[in-house]
């Protein structure tokens, strides 16, 4: 075997092994990995980093947009706390938590919090997800990302998995497994992160 062929085969083996194992275990304090996919509700692309920041125009007392000295509207950017709920249809505890998660999402509507379901089913189409959305009356985004990428970057192997990201795009908390006290625990965590502003 030539030296070039040997190097080529060695590189192929390294790349194969690299892709088959997680690159890292996501820990609290780590930067949130990039995540994108299709929103099952409307087939539009969702991007985690774009959801983390809201842009609006600064308004006067009457609600009219303010114009700066340069003649342009004054932009205001708001960072959000993100809560990612990784789930699969086959995960019974995940399904049991849906009504609770929906209530929590409703209680934080209009606040600096974005909550997203992240589906990790390996072989699911949008129609199947839409039936699940209708059955459980899910109103918040349901992200359908590349399942392999999510499993690798977020290490979403044990479900249910909640990943809470603070306003600085760092992993603040990870909650794994079914939690009887999800509503009170997650509400407290979100309120604490909002208070840190």
VOPAGU-2260 file (C-alpha; in pm, 1 decimal, decimal comma):
REM VOPAGU-2260
SITE   aa  ch    i         X         Y         Z
SITE  UNK   A    0       0,0       0,0       0,0
SITE  UNK   A    1     132,9     343,9     -86,1
SITE  UNK   A    2     191,3     607,2     176,7
SITE  UNK   A    3     -82,4     827,0      23,4
SITE  UNK   A    4    -337,8     544,0      32,4
SITE  UNK   A    5    -245,4     466,5     393,6
SITE  UNK   A    6    -294,3     830,9     495,8
SITE  UNK   A    7    -624,5     845,2     307,0
SITE  UNK   A    8    -759,0     530,4     479,0
SITE  UNK   A    9    -644,8     657,3     818,8
SITE  UNK   A   10    -825,0     989,0     764,3
SITE  UNK   A   11   -1141,2     807,8     651,9
SITE  UNK   A   12   -1133,0     594,6     966,3
SITE  UNK   A   13   -1084,8     900,4    1188,0
SITE  UNK   A   14   -1375,0    1083,2    1020,0
SITE  UNK   A   15   -1601,0     779,3    1048,4
SITE  UNK   A   16   -1525,2     743,0    1419,9
SITE  UNK   A   17   -1561,5    1117,6    1476,5
SITE  UNK   A   18   -1913,6    1126,2    1330,1
SITE  UNK   A   19   -2033,5     818,7    1517,7
SITE  UNK   A   20   -1964,8     947,7    1870,8
SITE  UNK   A   21   -2077,5    1268,8    2037,9
SITE  UNK   A   22   -1823,3    1546,8    2009,9
SITE  UNK   A   23   -1885,8    1658,9    2367,2
SITE  UNK   A   24   -2126,2    1626,8    2652,0
SITE  UNK   A   25   -2320,8    1948,9    2687,7
SITE  UNK   A   26   -2272,8    2093,2    3035,6
SITE  UNK   A   27   -2421,9    2379,7    3231,9
SITE  UNK   A   28   -2221,3    2693,9    3153,4
SITE  UNK   A   29   -2138,4    2586,9    2796,3
SITE  UNK   A   30   -2242,9    2811,0    2507,0
SITE  UNK   A   31   -2568,3    2692,6    2353,2
SITE  UNK   A   32   -2499,1    2504,4    2030,0
SITE  UNK   A   33   -2654,7    2628,2    1708,7
SITE  UNK   A   34   -2986,9    2463,7    1626,9
SITE  UNK   A   35   -3220,2    2506,2    1333,2
SITE  UNK   A   36   -3495,7    2321,2    1157,2
SITE  UNK   A   37   -3850,9    2348,2    1026,5
SITE  UNK   A   38   -4136,8    2477,6    1241,4
SITE  UNK   A   39   -4401,2    2206,0    1209,4
SITE  UNK   A   40   -4681,7    2463,9    1241,8
SITE  UNK   A   41   -4601,8    2656,4     924,0
SITE  UNK   A   42   -4301,5    2489,5     753,3
SITE  UNK   A   43   -4085,5    2799,3     804,5
SITE  UNK   A   44   -3723,7    2766,5     911,5
SITE  UNK   A   45   -3652,7    2828,7    1279,7
SITE  UNK   A   46   -3311,3    2934,0    1402,9
SITE  UNK   A   47   -3233,1    2913,0    1775,3
SITE  UNK   A   48   -3009,6    3221,2    1778,5
SITE  UNK   A   49   -3273,7    3433,5    1603,0
SITE  UNK   A   50   -3536,9    3323,6    1854,4
SITE  UNK   A   51   -3308,5    3429,5    2137,4
SITE  UNK   A   52   -3324,1    3797,6    2038,8
SITE  UNK   A   53   -3630,4    4007,2    1959,7
SITE  UNK   A   54   -3601,5    4334,7    1771,7
SITE  UNK   A   55   -3860,2    4607,6    1791,8
SITE  UNK   A   56   -3871,3    4983,0    1739,7
SITE  UNK   A   57   -3854,9    5215,5    2038,1
SITE  UNK   A   58   -4186,8    5395,5    2087,4
SITE  UNK   A   59   -4300,8    5725,1    2235,2
SITE  UNK   A   60   -4580,5    5761,3    2493,5
SITE  UNK   A   61   -4846,6    5731,6    2219,6
SITE  UNK   A   62   -4695,1    5410,6    2082,2
SITE  UNK   A   63   -4545,7    5573,7    1771,5
SITE  UNK   A   64   -4197,1    5459,7    1658,8
SITE  UNK   A   65   -3920,0    5702,9    1754,2
SITE  UNK   A   66   -3689,2    5836,5    1485,4
SITE  UNK   A   67   -3323,1    5900,9    1559,6
SITE  UNK   A   68   -3106,2    6196,4    1447,8
SITE  UNK   A   69   -3012,5    5998,2    1137,0
SITE  UNK   A   70   -3378,7    5975,0    1028,8
SITE  UNK   A   71   -3403,6    5601,8    1097,3
SITE  UNK   A   72   -3624,7    5427,8    1349,4
SITE  UNK   A   73   -3451,6    5350,4    1678,3
SITE  UNK   A   74   -3415,2    4974,6    1725,4
SITE  UNK   A   75   -3434,9    4800,4    2062,3
SITE  UNK   A   76   -3302,3    4448,8    2102,3
SITE  UNK   A   77   -3426,8    4220,1    2378,8
SITE  UNK   A   78   -3257,4    3894,2    2473,6
SITE  UNK   A   79   -3478,7    3602,5    2571,0
SITE  UNK   A   80   -3446,6    3307,8    2803,2
SITE  UNK   A   81   -3489,2    2993,6    2588,2
SITE  UNK   A   82   -3644,3    2667,4    2701,5
SITE  UNK   A   83   -3595,4    2373,0    2466,3
SITE  UNK   A   84   -3811,3    2067,7    2531,9
SITE  UNK   A   85   -3663,6    1764,8    2351,3
SITE  UNK   A   86   -3927,6    1496,9    2298,8
SITE  UNK   A   87   -4027,7    1197,2    2090,8
SITE  UNK   A   88   -4372,4    1048,0    2025,3
SITE  UNK   A   89   -4255,3     715,9    2164,8
SITE  UNK   A   90   -4151,8     877,2    2496,1
SITE  UNK   A   91   -4453,5     838,4    2725,9
SITE  UNK   A   92   -4315,0    1075,8    2995,4
SITE  UNK   A   93   -4256,8    1337,7    2721,7
SITE  UNK   A   94   -4619,8    1311,6    2613,2
SITE  UNK   A   95   -4738,5    1329,0    2975,6
SITE  UNK   A   96   -4547,6    1657,3    3023,8
SITE  UNK   A   97   -4701,1    1832,9    2720,6
SITE  UNK   A   98   -5006,3    1981,8    2901,5
SITE  UNK   A   99   -4782,1    2108,9    3183,1
SITE  UNK   A  100   -4530,8    2257,3    2938,9
SITE  UNK   A  101   -4816,4    2423,9    2748,0
SITE  UNK   A  102   -4943,2    2584,3    3072,9
SITE  UNK   A  103   -4595,7    2711,7    3156,9
SITE  UNK   A  104   -4559,2    2857,8    2806,6
SITE  UNK   A  105   -4894,9    3035,5    2843,8
SITE  UNK   A  106   -4795,6    3178,9    3182,8
SITE  UNK   A  107   -4483,5    3339,5    3029,2
SITE  UNK   A  108   -4650,2    3468,3    2710,4
SITE  UNK   A  109   -4543,3    3826,1    2642,1
SITE  UNK   A  110   -4236,4    3797,8    2863,5
SITE  UNK   A  111   -3870,1    3765,3    2761,9
SITE  UNK   A  112   -3902,7    3387,2    2733,9
SITE  UNK   A  113   -3923,0    3163,3    2426,9
SITE  UNK   A  114   -4028,4    2803,7    2462,8
SITE  UNK   A  115   -3983,5    2550,9    2183,6
SITE  UNK   A  116   -4054,2    2181,3    2144,0
SITE  UNK   A  117   -3770,2    1998,4    1967,0
SITE  UNK   A  118   -3877,5    1670,5    1807,6
SITE  UNK   A  119   -3608,3    1400,1    1799,1
SITE  UNK   A  120   -3808,5    1122,3    1633,3
SITE  UNK   A  121   -3584,8     963,6    1369,2
SITE  UNK   A  122   -3852,9     891,9    1108,4
SITE  UNK   A  123   -4142,6    1130,4    1135,4
SITE  UNK   A  124   -4308,0    1349,1     877,4
SITE  UNK   A  125   -4478,5    1682,1     919,8
SITE  UNK   A  126   -4830,3    1533,2     898,2
SITE  UNK   A  127   -4761,7    1305,7    1194,8
SITE  UNK   A  128   -4632,8    1600,8    1397,2
SITE  UNK   A  129   -4933,2    1811,5    1295,8
SITE  UNK   A  130   -5166,2    1540,6    1431,2
SITE  UNK   A  131   -4973,5    1547,6    1760,9
SITE  UNK   A  132   -4991,6    1928,9    1770,7
SITE  UNK   A  133   -5368,4    1917,4    1717,1
SITE  UNK   A  134   -5426,6    1638,9    1969,6
SITE  UNK   A  135   -5233,0    1816,6    2248,2
SITE  UNK   A  136   -5326,5    2173,5    2141,7
SITE  UNK   A  137   -4964,2    2284,5    2111,9
SITE  UNK   A  138   -4944,8    2653,0    2023,2
SITE  UNK   A  139   -4571,4    2714,8    2062,2
SITE  UNK   A  140   -4317,2    2627,2    1791,4
SITE  UNK   A  141   -4234,8    2261,3    1729,6
SITE  UNK   A  142   -3889,6    2240,2    1575,8
SITE  UNK   A  143   -3813,7    1952,7    1340,4
SITE  UNK   A  144   -3432,3    1962,1    1316,2
SITE  UNK   A  145   -3180,2    1719,0    1174,0
SITE  UNK   A  146   -3222,7    1442,1    1430,8
SITE  UNK   A  147   -2863,3    1317,1    1412,0
SITE  UNK   A  148   -2724,3    1666,2    1463,1
SITE  UNK   A  149   -2946,8    1728,7    1766,4
SITE  UNK   A  150   -2849,2    1398,6    1924,3
SITE  UNK   A  151   -2482,9    1483,4    1873,3
SITE  UNK   A  152   -2477,9    1850,5    1976,8
SITE  UNK   A  153   -2735,8    1844,6    2256,9
SITE  UNK   A  154   -2668,8    1485,7    2364,8
SITE  UNK   A  155   -3047,2    1431,9    2367,7
SITE  UNK   A  156   -3036,2    1060,1    2436,6
SITE  UNK   A  157   -3238,7    1049,1    2758,2
SITE  UNK   A  158   -3587,4    1193,7    2731,9
SITE  UNK   A  159   -3764,0    1402,8    2836,2
SITE  UNK   A  160   -3485,8    1661,6    2826,8
SITE  UNK   A  161   -3528,5    2030,8    2898,5
SITE  UNK   A  162   -3239,6    2263,7    2820,5
SITE  UNK   A  163   -3276,1    2614,1    2961,9
SITE  UNK   A  164   -3055,3    2879,8    2802,6
SITE  UNK   A  165   -2994,4    3215,8    2971,0
SITE  UNK   A  166   -2988,6    3555,4    2800,5
SITE  UNK   A  167   -2612,5    3528,4    2745,9
SITE  UNK   A  168   -2665,9    3214,7    2529,4
SITE  UNK   A  169   -2522,0    2984,4    2795,2
SITE  UNK   A  170   -2674,3    2658,7    2915,4
SITE  UNK   A  171   -2819,2    2751,5    3255,2
SITE  UNK   A  172   -2997,5    2424,8    3345,0
SITE  UNK   A  173   -3058,4    2077,0    3210,1
SITE  UNK   A  174   -3354,2    1877,8    3342,3
SITE  UNK   A  175   -3362,2    1513,2    3241,7
SITE  UNK   A  176   -3637,1    1259,6    3301,0
SITE  UNK   A  177   -3997,6    1295,1    3407,7
SITE  UNK   A  178   -4056,4    1553,9    3680,2
SITE  UNK   A  179   -4377,3    1551,9    3885,1
SITE  UNK   A  180   -4295,2    1909,3    3995,1
SITE  UNK   A  181   -4214,6    2038,5    3646,5
SITE  UNK   A  182   -4453,5    2333,1    3661,2
SITE  UNK   A  183   -4320,3    2477,7    3987,9
SITE  UNK   A  184   -3954,8    2387,7    3920,7
SITE  UNK   A  185   -3942,1    2527,8    3567,7
SITE  UNK   A  186   -4141,6    2838,4    3663,7
SITE  UNK   A  187   -3895,5    2911,2    3946,7
SITE  UNK   A  188   -3593,7    2857,5    3716,5
SITE  UNK   A  189   -3733,4    3089,5    3448,3
SITE  UNK   A  190   -3826,5    3358,9    3702,3
SITE  UNK   A  191   -3473,1    3344,5    3848,3
SITE  UNK   A  192   -3316,8    3380,2    3503,0
SITE  UNK   A  193   -3545,2    3672,6    3417,2
SITE  UNK   A  194   -3452,6    3842,7    3745,6
SITE  UNK   A  195   -3080,4    3817,9    3660,0
SITE  UNK   A  196   -3132,8    4055,7    3367,4
